[in-house]
Amino acid sequence: MSKKILLYILLGLVFVGLIFSYFYDIFHYDYAVPPGDDPIRHMTAAKYILDHQELRVYAASEAFDPPTFHILLATIANLTGGNIVSVTKYFVPFLCILAIFGIYFITKISFGSKRAAITALIFFGFYVPQLKQIYGDGTYLNIISALYLLVMTLIALIIYLNQKDKIFSPSLGLALIFAVAVFLSHSLSAIYLVFTLIIATVLVILLRKKELIKKILTFDIISAILFLPLTWNFYTKGTIMGILYALGIVQPTESVLAGLPAMFTTPATLNLNNYSKYTGIIVIMFFFLGLVLILKKYKHAPNLILLGWTLALFIGSRSSFFQLPHRYARDLAMPITIIAAYAIYHSFLYISSRHRRYLVISIFAVLLGTLIVGNLTAATGYNHMIRVQKSDEQAMAWIRNNTEADDVILGMPLTIVAGGWGSFINLLTDRTVLDGNACPEGDDGKCDPIYDPNSEISRQFYHDNSIDYVYAGKQMLGGHVSKHEMDWSYQKELTRADFLTKIAEFKEEEYPYLGNVKIFRVDERKLLENNPAN
């Protein structure tokens, strides 16, 4: 059997494995909605575009992402006649498959086809067991692959600009298209991309590469001209606030204009976990850029570099060895991946060609076998996060059958379980759902219509918004209470018993647990009776 035929067979197995791994669970279980708060948030934004044929205007304090991805989901739903939930759950795995091929083509530019194939396989293996993370990271591919592709795109661009005889490859063109798509679709990756261009420019200037300085500055200017008009409304707030928040100068809820004077009046108190969001990527940029430059100059440098960085990154990403914020560990997966690809490739060089062929086939067989077994295990219930539980579907059916179409439901704010249920209920039942944080602040600077239903502001909020139901997280009402919720309850100076007492003040009747929530009917008469002013 020739090497070319063997290669095609292996590629075919990989493609079949990709389809099976990503879509088997979706075909087997017609789940209601992918789990996680971020997917629900994105689907809600896309549903708004589909229903109203316009973009939603976000308040200054709201989290947001550029609407390109949402517009794409809404357009596909409109053309196919499907709903946003169905489009998302099929479209996201398709994007993951495209990302793996993208990783191969863009890595090939800088590191060759063999290392690129190994890198893509590593990402393939990383993706499949972690469908929860794919959906939980904003439904836009996976943050790790998005950042990896941005970094590799930059490296490919620098190599291209440094070539005497420039040949614009299709791989580079696809990479640039992907970079633009990420910039217009994912706010955190876009901020990283801005930092990447700044670092690349500074590095080239420090290296005193005169010709390259002119080229990269020209590229920066062209990028600014193209991106600035398109993204001013989306990134003026996001980028500036991201930097100020990372430096500990302002809180996310402050407006940009209010936060700018604080740069000169407030001493910066660094929060390492927040700071790492914007600095972790910088460390990686220097590593990748330095790696490319050194590899071009020293023939035997890769072995020493890879050995040193493998040890450093392994120690740095393991909390048991060295405590680092979790975002460092996540971002460090990118250089670890390319390092692993190098290590595997160079290990093969010490094996004869005949045995190397058998070894590659064995690795593919083990990899595909593991993925198939893993997906079968997940499909039979091992990974409960991949699909929505039956009780959740029953809860949605109960709400549809027992509430009126124009009923308004108020959700308890800032809880892990209940936090995503507002959009969850809205997506699947079309009921209007308000967040408990939407209540305007009172004279004391805070208002919580859930924890303090009898305050004058809360009663007015219930009346003005015609609240019919209140839902609260099951974890807050009994059973296990997570550390996050316990911390939040403590900050509110309320114990769980206090919460049960206060919620009893405004419920008329109690309904059975509905999946992960407990829902209460609001009795406005009882609110009025408990009004101290009466």
Residue pairs with C-beta under 8 A, 6 or more apart in sequence:
3 357
6 357
6 361
10 360
10 361
10 364
13 364
13 368
14 121
14 124
14 364
14 368
17 124
17 367
17 368
17 371
17 372
18 97
18 100
18 124
19 97
20 371
20 372
20 375
21 127
21 128
21 371
21 372
21 375
22 93
22 94
22 96
22 97
22 127
22 128
22 131
23 90
23 93
24 375
24 379
25 131
25 375
25 378
25 379
25 386
25 387
26 89
26 90
26 93
28 379
29 379
29 386
29 387
31 89
31 386
31 387
31 388
32 85
32 388
32 392
32 393
32 396
32 428
33 39
33 40
33 43
33 85
33 89
33 388
33 424
33 427
33 428
34 88
34 89
34 92
34 135
34 139
35 132
35 135
35 136
35 385
35 386
35 388
36 132
36 135
36 136
36 420
37 136
37 419
37 420
38 135
38 136
38 137
38 138
38 139
39 88
39 92
39 135
39 136
39 138
39 139
40 420
40 423
40 424
40 427
41 63
41 423
42 65
42 69
42 70
42 73
42 88
42 138
42 139
42 140
43 73
43 84
43 85
43 88
43 139
43 423
43 427
44 423
44 426
44 427
45 56
45 65
45 67
45 70
46 69
46 70
46 71
46 73
46 74
46 77
46 84
46 87
46 88
47 74
47 84
47 427
48 56
49 55
49 56
49 67
49 70
49 71
49 74
50 74
50 77
50 78
50 84
55 67
58 64
60 237
60 253
60 255
60 256
61 252
61 253
63 252
64 187
64 234
64 238
65 138
65 185
65 186
65 187
66 183
66 184
66 185
66 186
66 187
66 190
66 231
66 234
66 235
67 234
68 181
68 184
68 185
69 139
69 140
69 185
69 186
73 84
73 87
73 88
73 91
74 84
76 82
76 87
76 91
77 83
77 84
77 86
77 87
80 87
84 427
85 427
85 428
88 139
92 134
92 135
92 139
92 141
93 134
95 140
95 141
96 127
96 134
96 141
96 142
96 145
99 123
99 141
99 142
99 145
99 146
99 149
100 120
100 123
100 124
100 127
100 145
101 120
102 149
102 174
102 175
102 178
103 116
103 119
103 120
103 123
103 145
103 148
103 149
103 152
104 116
104 117
104 119
104 120
105 116
105 170
105 171
105 174
105 175
106 116
106 149
106 152
106 153
106 156
106 171
106 172
106 174
106 175
106 178
107 115
107 116
107 119
107 120
107 152
107 338
107 341
108 116
108 171
109 152
109 155
109 156
109 159
109 169
109 171
109 172
109 175
110 152
110 155
110 156
110 159
110 292
111 119
111 338
111 341
111 342
114 345
115 338
115 341
115 342
115 345
116 341
118 340
118 341
118 344
118 345
119 337
119 338
119 341
121 367
122 337
122 340
122 341
123 145
123 148
123 337
124 367
125 367
125 371
126 144
126 333
126 337
127 134
127 142
127 145
128 371
128 374
128 375
129 374
130 142
131 378
131 383
131 385
131 386
132 383
132 385
132 386
133 142
134 141
134 142
137 143
138 186
140 146
140 182
140 185
140 186
140 189
143 186
143 188
143 189
143 330
144 330
144 331
144 333
144 334
146 182
146 186
146 189
147 189
147 192
147 281
147 331
147 334
148 334
148 337
149 175
149 178
149 179
149 182
150 179
150 182
150 189
150 192
150 193
150 196
151 196
151 284
151 285
151 288
151 334
152 175
152 288
153 172
153 175
153 176
153 178
153 179
154 196
154 197
154 200
154 285
154 288
154 289
155 288
155 289
155 292
156 171
156 172
156 175
157 172
157 176
157 219
158 200
158 204
158 212
158 216
158 289
158 292
159 292
160 166
160 168
160 172
161 212
161 215
161 216
161 219
162 209
162 212
179 193
182 189
182 190
182 193
183 189
183 190
183 193
183 227
183 231
184 190
184 230
184 231
187 234
187 235
187 238
188 277
190 231
190 235
190 238
190 239
191 235
191 238
191 239
191 242
191 278
192 278
192 281
194 239
195 278
195 281
195 282
195 285
196 281
196 285
197 220
197 223
199 282
199 285
199 286
199 289
200 216
200 285
200 289
201 216
201 217
201 220
203 286
203 289
204 212
204 213
204 216
205 213
207 293
236 256
237 255
237 256
240 256
240 259
240 260
241 250
241 252
241 254
241 256
241 259
242 277
242 278
243 278
244 250
244 259
244 260
244 262
244 263
245 251
245 252
245 274
246 271
246 274
246 275
246 277
246 278
246 279
247 268
247 270
247 275
248 268
248 269
248 270
248 271
248 274
248 275
249 259
249 262
249 263
249 266
249 268
250 258
250 259
250 262
250 266
272 325
273 325
273 326
273 327
276 324
276 325
276 327
276 328
277 327
280 325
280 327
280 328
280 331
280 332
281 331
284 331
284 332
284 334
284 335
287 309
287 335
288 335
288 338
291 305
294 301
294 305
295 301
295 302
302 342
302 346
303 346
306 339
306 342
306 343
309 335
309 339
310 336
310 339
310 343
313 332
313 335
313 336
313 339
314 321
314 336
315 321
315 322
316 322
316 324
316 328
316 332
317 324
317 328
317 329
317 332
317 333
317 336
318 329
319 329
348 356
348 359
348 360
351 359
377 383
378 386
379 386
389 515
391 513
391 514
391 515
391 516
392 515
392 516
393 515
394 514
394 515
395 514
395 515
395 516
395 517
396 424
396 425
396 428
396 429
396 515
398 514
399 409
399 425
399 429
399 431
399 514
399 519
400 429
403 409
403 429
403 431
403 468
403 469
404 468
405 430
405 431
406 432
407 431
407 432
407 468
407 469
408 431
408 432
408 433
408 434
408 465
408 466
408 467
408 468
408 469
409 422
409 425
409 431
409 432
409 433
409 434
409 467
409 468
409 469
409 470
409 471
409 519
410 433
410 434
410 436
410 449
410 450
410 462
410 465
410 467
410 469
410 470
410 471
410 522
411 418
411 419
411 421
411 422
411 425
411 433
411 434
411 435
411 436
411 470
411 471
412 418
412 436
412 450
412 470
412 471
412 472
412 473
412 476
413 419
413 435
413 436
413 437
413 448
413 450
414 436
414 437
414 488
415 472
415 473
415 475
415 476
415 484
415 485
415 488
416 473
416 475
416 482
416 484
416 485
417 473
417 474
417 475
417 476
417 516
417 517
418 471
418 472
418 473
418 476
418 516
418 517
419 473
421 471
421 473
421 516
421 517
422 433
422 434
422 435
423 433
425 431
425 433
425 471
426 432
426 433
434 465
434 467
436 448
436 449
436 450
439 447
439 448
439 449
439 457
439 458
439 461
440 447
440 457
440 461
441 447
442 455
442 456
442 457
447 455
447 457
447 458
447 461
448 458
448 492
449 458
449 461
449 462
449 467
450 470
450 472
450 503
451 492
451 494
451 499
451 502
452 458
452 502
453 459
453 462
453 502
453 503
453 505
453 506
453 527
454 505
454 506
454 527
454 530
454 531
454 532
456 531
456 533
459 527
459 528
459 531
461 467
462 522
462 524
462 527
463 524
467 522
468 521
468 522
469 519
469 520
469 521
469 522
470 503
470 506
470 507
470 519
470 520
470 522
471 517
471 518
471 519
471 520
472 503
472 517
472 518
472 520
473 485
473 516
473 517
473 518
474 513
474 515
474 516
474 517
474 518
475 481
475 482
475 485
475 516
476 485
476 489
476 496
476 499
477 499
477 500
477 518
481 489
481 496
489 495
489 496
489 499
494 502
503 520
505 526
505 527
505 530
506 520
506 522
506 523
506 526
506 527
507 520
507 521
507 522
507 523
508 520
508 521
508 522
508 523
508 526
509 520
509 521
510 518
510 520
511 518
511 519
511 520
511 521
528 534
